[in-house]
Amino acid sequence: MARKVESPGGTTTTAALPAWASQIATPIGKEIAVYEQPDASSPSESYPNPWPLDKDPAHVVPQVFLVESEQGAWVEVLLPVRPNGTTGWVRKEDVALTPNRFSIDVSLGQNQITVHDADQVLLQEPIAVGAPETPTPPGKYYLRVLLKAPDPNTVYGPYAFGLSAHSDVLDTFNGGDGEVGIHGNNDASVLGTDVTHGCVRMSNEGITKLAGILPLGTPVNITA
């Protein structure tokens, strides 16, 4: 398992980006090797591309990472694994790097989501977040998958973004690995409250708008 390590010194190309910008790393091949540090002799793990969403071989989604820093021929990326905040290094030649002008801020204390397009607010609205016994974990994450609900009238609403985040208290949920998401809802009265199992619920209008705009790999900053 790759571990969270301090970035080496030196100038990085990500530092040259505007303060509001980020970079998305998309693997080029069918598998991406991840290293604990640059110039490591062998990878610590690898990820399939695309990756399986469930046991159905037809249900696959593209692998994507959020870039944390760069060093020479290497890119440090945020990984969608436990513990939250884990990073690893991949070779630049193994990924396509794409700049991204969008970002998401989630304030748990204010029960509010703010989506930015560059330095402008694209959307801001009230949200429901984790209940005290199943809190939404603060931290830096990214959008990993977008799912369209077969029935838009469930608790998930019409769309759901799966994040790279995992619950700190639930090892599993609904057959998955306790992953945290941002999705719609079927009860607008809960918006502005702390009632979920850790996911962020927002308006169906809002999530539908974001589903048509935000690329996978968009950073999500969740703060207390």
Sequence and secondary structure as in RCSB ss.txt:
>XXXX:A:sequence
MARKVESPGGTTTTAALPAWASQIATPIGKEIAVYEQPDASSPSESYPNPWPLDKDPAHVVPQVFLVESEQGAWV
EVLLPVRPNGTTGWVRKEDVALTPNRFSIDVSLGQNQITVHDADQVLLQEPIAVGAPETPTPPGKYYLRVLLKAP
DPNTVYGPYAFGLSAHSDVLDTFNGGDGEVGIHGNNDASVLGTDVTHGCVRMSNEGITKLAGILPLGTPVNITA
>XXXX:A:secstr
        SS  SGGGS TT EEEEEE SSEEEEBSSTT SS SEEEESSEESSS TT EE   EEEEEEETTEE
EEE SSSSTT EEEEEGGGEEEEEE EEEEEETTTTEEEEEETTEEEEEEE BEE TTS    EEEEEEEEEE S
STTSTT SEEEEEEEE SS S BTTBS EEEEE  S GGGTTSEEESS EE  HHHHHHHHTT  TT EEEEE 
